[in-house]
Amino acid sequence: MKIEVLENEKDKLKVEIHDNVTLVGVINENLWQQKVDAAAFKLDHPYLSKPVLMVRSKNPKKSLIDATEQVVVDVKDLRKKFQAELK
């Protein structure tokens, strides 16, 4: 998966994430759970464009890293629940 930083300011970060719009939506949801000032993603065309994720907070880099780490924790928890239920 390729990531391109489009904008990198003190309180705002914009990144283009190639190949996985679903994952961008999950990260966006986790950003809102962290109480950032703003988080959104834009996809101009479902087949021809790449999603752009925008984060606005006091420390958007940390917010984005924390959100992605929480996604990993959530997926591991889900896997454990599937394993327990599907024995």
BELGIZI-V662454 format. One record per backbone hydrogen bond with DSSP energy under -0.5 kcal/mol. CO is the residue of the C=O (numbers start at 1). NH is the residue of the N-H. E is the energy in kcal/mol with one decimal. If there is no record, write none. Layout:
# BELGIZI-V662454
<<CO | NH | E> <CO | NH | E>>
This chain:
# BELGIZI-V662454
<<2 | 18 | -2.8> <4 | 6 | -0.6> <4 | 16 | -3.2> <7 | 14 | -2.7> <10 | 60 | -0.5> <11 | 57 | -1.3> <12 | 9 | -3.2> <13 | 55 | -2.8> <14 | 6 | -2.7> <14 | 7 | -1.8> <15 | 17 | -0.5> <15 | 53 | -3.1> <16 | 4 | -2.6> <16 | 18 | -0.6> <17 | 51 | -0.6> <20 | 24 | -1.4> <21 | 25 | -1.8> <22 | 26 | -1.7> <23 | 27 | -2.5> <24 | 28 | -2.5> <25 | 29 | -2.1> <26 | 30 | -2.0> <27 | 31 | -2.2> <28 | 32 | -1.9> <29 | 33 | -1.6> <30 | 34 | -0.9> <31 | 34 | -0.8> <31 | 36 | -1.1> <32 | 35 | -1.6> <38 | 56 | -3.0> <40 | 54 | -3.4> <42 | 52 | -2.3> <45 | 49 | -1.6> <51 | 17 | -2.2> <51 | 53 | -0.5> <52 | 42 | -2.2> <53 | 15 | -2.5> <54 | 40 | -2.0> <55 | 13 | -2.5> <56 | 37 | -1.1> <56 | 38 | -2.0> <57 | 60 | -0.6> <59 | 63 | -2.4> <60 | 64 | -2.4> <61 | 65 | -2.3> <62 | 66 | -3.0> <63 | 67 | -2.2> <64 | 68 | -2.2> <65 | 69 | -2.3> <66 | 70 | -2.0> <67 | 71 | -1.7> <68 | 72 | -1.7> <69 | 73 | -2.0> <70 | 74 | -2.7> <71 | 75 | -2.5> <72 | 76 | -2.3> <73 | 77 | -2.2> <74 | 78 | -2.3> <75 | 79 | -2.5> <76 | 80 | -2.0> <77 | 81 | -2.0> <78 | 82 | -2.5> <79 | 83 | -2.7> <80 | 84 | -2.1> <81 | 85 | -2.2> <82 | 86 | -2.5> <84 | 87 | -0.6>>
